[in-house]
């Protein structure tokens, strides 16, 4: 198994413009004064730390559900419901719910009303009621105190935390555990800034503890937990270069006309082969690690699918746009009205990223099927 080691973040004063743009002058609080409802600005280091810690807790909940599933007489005891009866990708399990409670509940308790926290399962009133009844161990604020230097204080009103408690629920139900992830992303001013990608099953089972890949866009990335055993080469089951010629391009198994055209168009323009990956976060991480030359998807469920993976991809030097070659805009409040989730993404790894990414996006945009799809979702 190939291993990749991501650099640990060493963040100093080289902050992206949008962080400076949304920052306050520093205001120091003692630990006894840290009452979330009173804080007018906050340091990003502790915020990133709590998101990474919460991501790890989500992984633990998912692993616990899987362990119980294996110990039962039949895997059919897993509770599954479809939010959309016609779409197996809309599956919701007890693992989603347990991880949502652990992550969103702890973050809300930690930061109070000062931060907007958006979870994929927020519309579940029963789940929301369960959140309000629980108390949580405080999240760790000091995971990176030796790695992250002084960072500008940021106005909490510009920050949104996006949580996907189990990206790849369908894969979890079907037992394809290596595709499952926990996504906790931080957006500032409508742009992805930082994120944590939790991998509850690094080896596809419970044999090793979770891996957490975290990153700050354009600054740096790191890993906690089990060593990341992926990249920069194809996954073991795609290593056969005859059956799966390189470069490889990751997509899901959607049969939509636009995706069929994108698969054929990508191979026509770049050569290689198409490989199937489950979960948006898993596809984008594959690009970030260099397992694939590109990852493509024509739509996602919401901003929780992209915020953390985009930040990690950019932290590792990769590039991402929507399917039409434009900047990702899904983190804005009007994402549903403007159907930004239906604009999908193209993700590519570091190394010649600009020329390759632009060439691929232009080739795809020239396809009649993509033009037709763009007209449908942008009108």
C-alpha positions as a LaTeX table, in Angstrom:
\begin{tabular}{lrrr}
\hline
Residue & $x$ (\AA) & $y$ (\AA) & $z$ (\AA) \\
\hline
Unk1 & 0.00 & 0.00 & 0.00 \\
Unk2 & 1.41 & 3.37 & $-0.98$ \\
Unk3 & 1.64 & 6.04 & 1.68 \\
Unk4 & 1.62 & 9.80 & 1.40 \\
Unk5 & 2.68 & 12.21 & 4.09 \\
Unk6 & 1.05 & 15.63 & 4.04 \\
Unk7 & 3.04 & 18.54 & 5.45 \\
Unk8 & 1.97 & 19.75 & 8.88 \\
Unk9 & 0.56 & 23.25 & 8.79 \\
Unk10 & 2.95 & 25.97 & 9.80 \\
Unk11 & 0.72 & 28.99 & 9.55 \\
Unk12 & 2.08 & 32.41 & 10.18 \\
Unk13 & 1.06 & 35.83 & 8.95 \\
Unk14 & 0.67 & 34.97 & 5.27 \\
Unk15 & $-3.12$ & 35.08 & 5.24 \\
Unk16 & $-5.34$ & 35.06 & 2.19 \\
Unk17 & $-6.83$ & 38.43 & 1.27 \\
Unk18 & $-10.36$ & 37.43 & 2.18 \\
Unk19 & $-9.30$ & 36.68 & 5.75 \\
Unk20 & $-7.74$ & 40.12 & 6.14 \\
Unk21 & $-10.81$ & 41.62 & 4.49 \\
Unk22 & $-13.17$ & 40.12 & 7.08 \\
Unk23 & $-10.94$ & 40.55 & 10.11 \\
Unk24 & $-11.09$ & 42.68 & 13.24 \\
Unk25 & $-8.27$ & 44.19 & 15.22 \\
Unk26 & $-7.11$ & 41.59 & 17.75 \\
Unk27 & $-9.08$ & 41.41 & 20.99 \\
Unk28 & $-7.68$ & 39.14 & 23.66 \\
Unk29 & $-9.96$ & 37.16 & 25.99 \\
Unk30 & $-8.90$ & 35.18 & 29.03 \\
Unk31 & $-10.18$ & 31.62 & 29.29 \\
Unk32 & $-12.66$ & 32.68 & 31.95 \\
Unk33 & $-14.08$ & 35.31 & 29.60 \\
Unk34 & $-14.68$ & 32.96 & 26.69 \\
Unk35 & $-18.44$ & 33.14 & 26.62 \\
Unk36 & $-19.53$ & 32.47 & 23.02 \\
Unk37 & $-22.51$ & 34.82 & 23.09 \\
Unk38 & $-20.28$ & 37.75 & 24.07 \\
Unk39 & $-17.41$ & 37.29 & 21.62 \\
Unk40 & $-17.36$ & 39.85 & 18.82 \\
Unk41 & $-14.38$ & 38.36 & 17.01 \\
Unk42 & $-12.45$ & 35.13 & 17.24 \\
Unk43 & $-9.11$ & 33.58 & 16.46 \\
Unk44 & $-9.10$ & 31.10 & 13.60 \\
Unk45 & $-6.64$ & 28.69 & 15.21 \\
Unk46 & $-9.04$ & 27.59 & 17.98 \\
Unk47 & $-11.92$ & 27.46 & 15.48 \\
Unk48 & $-10.01$ & 25.13 & 13.16 \\
Unk49 & $-8.98$ & 23.01 & 16.14 \\
Unk50 & $-12.58$ & 22.52 & 17.33 \\
Unk51 & $-13.72$ & 21.60 & 13.82 \\
Unk52 & $-10.99$ & 18.97 & 13.50 \\
Unk53 & $-11.83$ & 17.59 & 16.94 \\
Unk54 & $-15.55$ & 17.49 & 16.09 \\
Unk55 & $-14.75$ & 15.70 & 12.83 \\
Unk56 & $-12.92$ & 13.02 & 14.82 \\
Unk57 & $-15.93$ & 12.58 & 17.08 \\
Unk58 & $-18.13$ & 12.07 & 14.05 \\
Unk59 & $-15.80$ & 9.31 & 12.85 \\
Unk60 & $-16.06$ & 7.59 & 16.23 \\
Unk61 & $-19.86$ & 7.57 & 16.05 \\
Unk62 & $-19.85$ & 6.05 & 12.56 \\
Unk63 & $-17.35$ & 3.39 & 13.61 \\
Unk64 & $-19.53$ & 2.60 & 16.63 \\
Unk65 & $-22.57$ & 2.03 & 14.42 \\
Unk66 & $-20.54$ & $-0.21$ & 12.11 \\
Unk67 & $-19.21$ & $-2.21$ & 15.06 \\
Unk68 & $-22.76$ & $-2.75$ & 16.32 \\
Unk69 & $-23.83$ & $-3.68$ & 12.81 \\
Unk70 & $-21.15$ & $-6.38$ & 12.62 \\
Unk71 & $-21.92$ & $-7.76$ & 16.06 \\
Unk72 & $-25.60$ & $-8.22$ & 15.25 \\
Unk73 & $-26.91$ & $-11.40$ & 13.67 \\
Unk74 & $-27.80$ & $-9.64$ & 10.45 \\
Unk75 & $-26.63$ & $-6.43$ & 8.77 \\
Unk76 & $-30.30$ & $-5.79$ & 7.95 \\
Unk77 & $-30.61$ & $-4.37$ & 11.48 \\
Unk78 & $-29.09$ & $-1.12$ & 10.17 \\
Unk79 & $-31.84$ & 1.49 & 10.19 \\
Unk80 & $-32.10$ & 3.13 & 6.77 \\
Unk81 & $-34.60$ & 5.58 & 5.34 \\
Unk82 & $-34.64$ & 7.36 & 1.98 \\
Unk83 & $-35.20$ & 11.11 & 2.00 \\
Unk84 & $-36.09$ & 10.71 & $-1.68$ \\
Unk85 & $-37.76$ & 7.31 & $-2.31$ \\
Unk86 & $-36.52$ & 7.36 & $-5.92$ \\
Unk87 & $-32.87$ & 8.07 & $-5.10$ \\
Unk88 & $-30.65$ & 5.54 & $-3.27$ \\
Unk89 & $-28.12$ & 8.35 & $-2.76$ \\
Unk90 & $-30.58$ & 10.01 & $-0.36$ \\
Unk91 & $-30.21$ & 7.24 & 2.24 \\
Unk92 & $-30.17$ & 8.35 & 5.87 \\
Unk93 & $-28.91$ & 5.96 & 8.55 \\
Unk94 & $-28.42$ & 5.94 & 12.31 \\
Unk95 & $-24.73$ & 6.59 & 11.55 \\
Unk96 & $-25.60$ & 9.90 & 9.84 \\
Unk97 & $-27.77$ & 10.87 & 12.79 \\
Unk98 & $-25.28$ & 9.91 & 15.49 \\
Unk99 & $-22.43$ & 11.73 & 13.74 \\
Unk100 & $-24.61$ & 14.81 & 13.16 \\
Unk101 & $-25.50$ & 15.00 & 16.86 \\
Unk102 & $-21.87$ & 14.57 & 17.93 \\
Unk103 & $-20.48$ & 17.19 & 15.52 \\
Unk104 & $-23.15$ & 19.87 & 15.29 \\
Unk105 & $-24.15$ & 19.57 & 18.93 \\
Unk106 & $-20.60$ & 19.97 & 20.19 \\
Unk107 & $-19.83$ & 22.88 & 17.85 \\
Unk108 & $-23.02$ & 24.71 & 18.81 \\
Unk109 & $-22.29$ & 24.23 & 22.48 \\
Unk110 & $-18.70$ & 25.43 & 21.97 \\
Unk111 & $-19.44$ & 28.55 & 19.96 \\
Unk112 & $-23.02$ & 29.40 & 20.84 \\
Unk113 & $-25.02$ & 31.70 & 18.57 \\
Unk114 & $-22.01$ & 33.61 & 17.27 \\
Unk115 & $-21.36$ & 31.14 & 14.44 \\
Unk116 & $-23.69$ & 29.89 & 11.74 \\
Unk117 & $-23.44$ & 26.09 & 11.63 \\
Unk118 & $-25.19$ & 24.35 & 8.74 \\
Unk119 & $-25.55$ & 20.56 & 8.76 \\
Unk120 & $-26.89$ & 18.37 & 5.97 \\
Unk121 & $-29.48$ & 16.93 & 8.36 \\
Unk122 & $-30.65$ & 20.28 & 9.80 \\
Unk123 & $-34.18$ & 19.82 & 8.43 \\
Unk124 & $-34.73$ & 16.83 & 10.71 \\
Unk125 & $-36.80$ & 18.27 & 13.59 \\
Unk126 & $-36.49$ & 15.12 & 15.69 \\
Unk127 & $-32.72$ & 15.25 & 15.37 \\
Unk128 & $-32.70$ & 18.94 & 16.30 \\
Unk129 & $-34.68$ & 18.18 & 19.44 \\
Unk130 & $-32.18$ & 15.49 & 20.40 \\
Unk131 & $-29.33$ & 17.98 & 19.96 \\
Unk132 & $-30.84$ & 20.46 & 22.41 \\
Unk133 & $-31.19$ & 17.84 & 25.16 \\
Unk134 & $-27.57$ & 16.71 & 25.18 \\
Unk135 & $-24.45$ & 18.14 & 26.76 \\
Unk136 & $-21.01$ & 17.56 & 25.28 \\
Unk137 & $-17.42$ & 17.39 & 26.38 \\
Unk138 & $-15.69$ & 20.66 & 25.44 \\
Unk139 & $-13.95$ & 20.54 & 22.08 \\
Unk140 & $-10.18$ & 20.95 & 21.92 \\
Unk141 & $-9.10$ & 24.48 & 20.99 \\
Unk142 & $-5.37$ & 23.88 & 21.20 \\
Unk143 & $-4.61$ & 21.12 & 18.67 \\
Unk144 & $-2.50$ & 23.45 & 16.57 \\
Unk145 & $-1.22$ & 26.00 & 19.05 \\
Unk146 & 2.38 & 25.06 & 18.17 \\
Unk147 & 1.74 & 25.01 & 14.41 \\
Unk148 & $-0.54$ & 27.97 & 13.77 \\
Unk149 & 0.92 & 31.40 & 14.36 \\
Unk150 & $-0.98$ & 34.56 & 15.13 \\
Unk151 & $-3.90$ & 34.93 & 12.77 \\
Unk152 & $-6.22$ & 37.88 & 12.34 \\
Unk153 & $-9.38$ & 37.92 & 14.43 \\
Unk154 & $-12.41$ & 37.37 & 12.21 \\
Unk155 & $-15.95$ & 38.71 & 12.47 \\
Unk156 & $-18.09$ & 35.65 & 13.35 \\
Unk157 & $-20.94$ & 36.95 & 11.18 \\
Unk158 & $-18.83$ & 36.23 & 8.07 \\
Unk159 & $-18.21$ & 32.59 & 9.05 \\
Unk160 & $-20.30$ & 29.52 & 8.25 \\
Unk161 & $-19.40$ & 25.97 & 9.27 \\
Unk162 & $-20.74$ & 23.33 & 6.89 \\
Unk163 & $-21.13$ & 19.77 & 8.17 \\
Unk164 & $-21.75$ & 16.56 & 6.26 \\
Unk165 & $-21.83$ & 13.96 & 9.05 \\
Unk166 & $-21.51$ & 11.03 & 6.63 \\
Unk167 & $-20.52$ & 11.71 & 3.04 \\
Unk168 & $-21.09$ & 8.46 & 1.21 \\
Unk169 & $-24.16$ & 7.15 & 3.09 \\
Unk170 & $-25.12$ & 4.94 & 0.19 \\
Unk171 & $-21.63$ & 3.44 & 0.22 \\
Unk172 & $-21.91$ & 2.90 & 3.98 \\
Unk173 & $-25.18$ & 1.02 & 3.52 \\
Unk174 & $-23.66$ & $-1.11$ & 0.75 \\
Unk175 & $-20.54$ & $-1.88$ & 2.79 \\
Unk176 & $-18.09$ & 0.07 & 0.61 \\
Unk177 & $-16.66$ & 1.68 & 3.72 \\
Unk178 & $-13.45$ & 3.04 & 2.18 \\
Unk179 & $-15.58$ & 5.67 & 0.39 \\
Unk180 & $-17.11$ & 7.08 & 3.60 \\
Unk181 & $-16.01$ & 10.42 & 5.02 \\
Unk182 & $-16.96$ & 13.03 & 7.61 \\
Unk183 & $-16.75$ & 16.59 & 6.30 \\
Unk184 & $-16.46$ & 19.72 & 8.45 \\
Unk185 & $-15.69$ & 22.87 & 6.47 \\
Unk186 & $-15.25$ & 26.54 & 7.33 \\
Unk187 & $-16.32$ & 29.23 & 4.85 \\
Unk188 & $-15.54$ & 32.91 & 5.34 \\
Unk189 & $-17.26$ & 35.56 & 3.28 \\
Unk190 & $-18.75$ & 32.95 & 0.96 \\
Unk191 & $-15.42$ & 31.22 & 0.22 \\
Unk192 & $-14.05$ & 27.92 & 1.45 \\
Unk193 & $-11.26$ & 28.64 & 3.94 \\
Unk194 & $-10.46$ & 25.53 & 5.98 \\
Unk195 & $-11.71$ & 22.02 & 6.44 \\
Unk196 & $-11.34$ & 18.60 & 7.99 \\
Unk197 & $-11.97$ & 15.35 & 6.13 \\
Unk198 & $-12.48$ & 12.41 & 8.46 \\
Unk199 & $-11.87$ & 8.91 & 7.13 \\
Unk200 & $-13.52$ & 6.49 & 9.60 \\
Unk201 & $-12.32$ & 3.37 & 7.77 \\
Unk202 & $-8.84$ & 4.01 & 6.30 \\
Unk203 & $-8.46$ & 0.31 & 5.40 \\
Unk204 & $-12.09$ & $-0.24$ & 4.50 \\
Unk205 & $-12.89$ & $-1.84$ & 7.86 \\
Unk206 & $-12.41$ & $-1.36$ & 11.60 \\
Unk207 & $-8.84$ & $-2.69$ & 11.66 \\
Unk208 & $-7.26$ & 0.76 & 12.00 \\
Unk209 & $-8.31$ & 3.97 & 13.71 \\
Unk210 & $-9.66$ & 7.00 & 11.84 \\
Unk211 & $-7.56$ & 9.39 & 9.76 \\
Unk212 & $-8.26$ & 13.13 & 9.75 \\
Unk213 & $-6.92$ & 15.18 & 6.84 \\
Unk214 & $-7.15$ & 18.91 & 7.53 \\
Unk215 & $-6.10$ & 21.98 & 5.61 \\
Unk216 & $-6.28$ & 25.73 & 5.15 \\
Unk217 & $-6.77$ & 26.84 & 1.55 \\
Unk218 & $-3.54$ & 27.95 & $-0.14$ \\
Unk219 & $-1.58$ & 27.64 & 3.12 \\
Unk220 & $-1.01$ & 24.04 & 4.22 \\
Unk221 & $-2.39$ & 20.65 & 5.20 \\
Unk222 & $-1.73$ & 17.91 & 7.71 \\
Unk223 & $-2.91$ & 14.54 & 9.01 \\
Unk224 & $-3.96$ & 13.27 & 12.43 \\
Unk225 & $-4.60$ & 9.67 & 13.45 \\
Unk226 & $-3.75$ & 6.67 & 11.31 \\
Unk227 & $-1.16$ & 7.37 & 8.60 \\
Unk228 & $-2.80$ & 8.26 & 5.31 \\
Unk229 & $-2.21$ & 5.25 & 3.06 \\
Unk230 & $-3.28$ & 6.84 & $-0.20$ \\
Unk231 & $-1.71$ & 8.72 & $-3.09$ \\
Unk232 & $-0.02$ & 9.80 & $-5.21$ \\
Unk233 & $-0.67$ & 6.59 & $-7.13$ \\
Unk234 & $-3.96$ & 4.91 & $-8.08$ \\
Unk235 & $-5.89$ & 2.91 & $-5.50$ \\
Unk236 & $-4.97$ & $-0.77$ & $-5.34$ \\
Unk237 & $-8.09$ & $-1.89$ & $-7.22$ \\
Unk238 & $-7.30$ & 0.58 & $-10.03$ \\
Unk239 & $-3.56$ & $-0.14$ & $-10.18$ \\
Unk240 & $-3.83$ & $-2.36$ & $-13.29$ \\
Unk241 & $-2.60$ & 0.00 & $-15.99$ \\
Unk242 & $-3.93$ & $-2.19$ & $-18.79$ \\
Unk243 & $-7.45$ & $-2.32$ & $-17.45$ \\
Unk244 & $-7.36$ & 1.26 & $-16.13$ \\
Unk245 & $-4.93$ & 3.29 & $-18.26$ \\
Unk246 & $-3.51$ & 6.48 & $-16.81$ \\
Unk247 & $-4.30$ & 9.28 & $-16.38$ \\
Unk248 & $-7.36$ & 8.26 & $-14.41$ \\
Unk249 & $-10.42$ & 10.47 & $-13.96$ \\
Unk250 & $-12.79$ & 9.96 & $-11.04$ \\
Unk251 & $-16.56$ & 10.22 & $-11.34$ \\
Unk252 & $-19.55$ & 8.58 & $-9.71$ \\
Unk253 & $-21.89$ & 6.13 & $-11.38$ \\
Unk254 & $-24.51$ & 8.68 & $-12.45$ \\
Unk255 & $-26.24$ & 7.83 & $-15.72$ \\
Unk256 & $-27.20$ & 11.45 & $-16.43$ \\
Unk257 & $-26.66$ & 12.50 & $-20.04$ \\
Unk258 & $-24.31$ & 15.31 & $-19.04$ \\
Unk259 & $-22.08$ & 12.99 & $-16.98$ \\
Unk260 & $-21.91$ & 10.40 & $-19.74$ \\
Unk261 & $-20.77$ & 13.16 & $-22.09$ \\
Unk262 & $-18.23$ & 14.46 & $-19.55$ \\
Unk263 & $-16.66$ & 11.03 & $-19.11$ \\
Unk264 & $-16.25$ & 10.56 & $-22.86$ \\
Unk265 & $-15.12$ & 14.17 & $-23.37$ \\
Unk266 & $-12.50$ & 13.94 & $-20.62$ \\
Unk267 & $-10.93$ & 10.79 & $-22.05$ \\
Unk268 & $-11.07$ & 12.20 & $-25.58$ \\
Unk269 & $-9.24$ & 15.35 & $-24.45$ \\
Unk270 & $-6.85$ & 13.88 & $-21.86$ \\
Unk271 & $-6.66$ & 10.16 & $-22.57$ \\
Unk272 & $-6.64$ & 7.56 & $-19.84$ \\
Unk273 & $-9.70$ & 5.98 & $-18.23$ \\
Unk274 & $-12.66$ & 6.64 & $-15.97$ \\
Unk275 & $-12.66$ & 5.19 & $-12.43$ \\
Unk276 & $-15.61$ & 5.13 & $-10.05$ \\
Unk277 & $-15.36$ & 6.76 & $-6.62$ \\
Unk278 & $-18.16$ & 7.14 & $-4.10$ \\
Unk279 & $-18.80$ & 10.41 & $-2.26$ \\
Unk280 & $-17.98$ & 13.96 & $-3.34$ \\
Unk281 & $-15.36$ & 14.36 & $-0.62$ \\
Unk282 & $-13.69$ & 11.11 & $-1.60$ \\
Unk283 & $-13.48$ & 12.15 & $-5.25$ \\
Unk284 & $-11.99$ & 15.54 & $-4.44$ \\
Unk285 & $-9.52$ & 14.06 & $-1.95$ \\
Unk286 & $-8.43$ & 11.64 & $-4.69$ \\
Unk287 & $-7.54$ & 14.66 & $-6.86$ \\
Unk288 & $-5.82$ & 16.42 & $-3.96$ \\
Unk289 & $-3.62$ & 13.36 & $-3.32$ \\
Unk290 & $-2.78$ & 12.85 & $-6.99$ \\
Unk291 & $-4.53$ & 9.48 & $-7.23$ \\
Unk292 & $-6.41$ & 10.81 & $-10.24$ \\
Unk293 & $-5.77$ & 13.53 & $-12.80$ \\
Unk294 & $-9.27$ & 14.96 & $-12.35$ \\
Unk295 & $-12.53$ & 14.46 & $-10.49$ \\
Unk296 & $-15.87$ & 15.39 & $-12.01$ \\
Unk297 & $-19.43$ & 15.65 & $-10.77$ \\
Unk298 & $-22.37$ & 17.49 & $-12.32$ \\
Unk299 & $-24.19$ & 18.21 & $-9.05$ \\
Unk300 & $-23.89$ & 17.82 & $-5.29$ \\
Unk301 & $-26.35$ & 17.84 & $-2.42$ \\
Unk302 & $-25.25$ & 21.15 & $-0.92$ \\
Unk303 & $-22.33$ & 23.26 & 0.35 \\
Unk304 & $-21.55$ & 20.68 & 3.05 \\
Unk305 & $-20.33$ & 18.36 & 0.26 \\
Unk306 & $-17.68$ & 20.77 & $-1.01$ \\
Unk307 & $-16.50$ & 23.17 & 1.71 \\
Unk308 & $-14.04$ & 20.90 & 3.54 \\
Unk309 & $-12.76$ & 19.04 & 0.44 \\
Unk310 & $-12.21$ & 22.28 & $-1.49$ \\
Unk311 & $-10.13$ & 23.74 & 1.35 \\
Unk312 & $-8.01$ & 20.59 & 1.64 \\
Unk313 & $-7.54$ & 20.40 & $-2.14$ \\
Unk314 & $-6.36$ & 24.02 & $-2.27$ \\
Unk315 & $-4.17$ & 23.48 & 0.79 \\
Unk316 & $-2.36$ & 20.78 & $-1.21$ \\
Unk317 & $-2.00$ & 23.01 & $-4.26$ \\
Unk318 & $-4.94$ & 21.74 & $-6.31$ \\
Unk319 & $-7.59$ & 23.63 & $-8.20$ \\
Unk320 & $-11.37$ & 23.43 & $-8.30$ \\
Unk321 & $-14.06$ & 25.18 & $-10.32$ \\
Unk322 & $-17.64$ & 24.38 & $-11.14$ \\
Unk323 & $-18.38$ & 22.19 & $-14.15$ \\
Unk324 & $-18.43$ & 25.27 & $-16.37$ \\
Unk325 & $-14.99$ & 26.53 & $-15.33$ \\
Unk326 & $-16.27$ & 29.26 & $-12.99$ \\
Unk327 & $-15.54$ & 29.85 & $-9.32$ \\
Unk328 & $-17.45$ & 27.79 & $-6.77$ \\
Unk329 & $-20.30$ & 29.92 & $-5.40$ \\
Unk330 & $-22.22$ & 27.37 & $-3.38$ \\
Unk331 & $-21.32$ & 28.85 & 0.03 \\
Unk332 & $-23.56$ & 31.87 & $-0.45$ \\
Unk333 & $-26.94$ & 32.09 & 1.29 \\
Unk334 & $-28.79$ & 32.01 & $-2.03$ \\
Unk335 & $-27.23$ & 28.73 & $-3.22$ \\
Unk336 & $-30.57$ & 26.93 & $-3.45$ \\
Unk337 & $-32.34$ & 29.68 & $-5.37$ \\
Unk338 & $-29.48$ & 29.91 & $-7.86$ \\
Unk339 & $-29.04$ & 26.12 & $-8.07$ \\
Unk340 & $-25.32$ & 26.41 & $-7.37$ \\
Unk341 & $-25.31$ & 22.80 & $-6.15$ \\
Unk342 & $-26.33$ & 21.74 & $-9.67$ \\
Unk343 & $-23.22$ & 23.30 & $-11.19$ \\
Unk344 & $-21.03$ & 20.50 & $-9.88$ \\
Unk345 & $-17.25$ & 20.70 & $-9.94$ \\
Unk346 & $-14.01$ & 19.86 & $-11.69$ \\
Unk347 & $-11.10$ & 19.17 & $-9.33$ \\
Unk348 & $-7.48$ & 18.67 & $-10.34$ \\
Unk349 & $-4.26$ & 18.09 & $-8.36$ \\
Unk350 & $-1.20$ & 20.29 & $-7.97$ \\
Unk351 & 1.36 & 20.40 & $-10.76$ \\
Unk352 & 0.58 & 22.22 & $-14.00$ \\
Unk353 & $-2.88$ & 22.72 & $-12.55$ \\
Unk354 & $-3.78$ & 25.94 & $-14.33$ \\
Unk355 & $-3.09$ & 24.82 & $-17.90$ \\
Unk356 & $-4.52$ & 21.33 & $-17.44$ \\
Unk357 & $-7.60$ & 22.50 & $-15.55$ \\
Unk358 & $-8.39$ & 25.27 & $-18.02$ \\
Unk359 & $-7.91$ & 22.98 & $-20.99$ \\
Unk360 & $-10.21$ & 20.34 & $-19.51$ \\
Unk361 & $-12.93$ & 22.80 & $-18.50$ \\
Unk362 & $-12.90$ & 24.40 & $-21.96$ \\
Unk363 & $-13.11$ & 20.99 & $-23.62$ \\
Unk364 & $-16.07$ & 20.00 & $-21.48$ \\
Unk365 & $-17.84$ & 23.32 & $-21.95$ \\
Unk366 & $-17.62$ & 22.84 & $-25.71$ \\
Unk367 & $-19.72$ & 19.68 & $-25.45$ \\
Unk368 & $-23.37$ & 20.16 & $-26.55$ \\
Unk369 & $-24.63$ & 18.16 & $-23.56$ \\
Unk370 & $-22.76$ & 20.40 & $-21.11$ \\
Unk371 & $-23.99$ & 23.54 & $-22.84$ \\
Unk372 & $-27.55$ & 22.23 & $-22.65$ \\
Unk373 & $-27.13$ & 21.41 & $-18.96$ \\
Unk374 & $-25.62$ & 24.83 & $-18.23$ \\
Unk375 & $-28.58$ & 26.54 & $-19.89$ \\
Unk376 & $-30.94$ & 24.49 & $-17.71$ \\
Unk377 & $-29.31$ & 25.24 & $-14.36$ \\
Unk378 & $-28.28$ & 28.87 & $-14.90$ \\
Unk379 & $-31.47$ & 30.28 & $-16.41$ \\
\hline
\end{tabular}
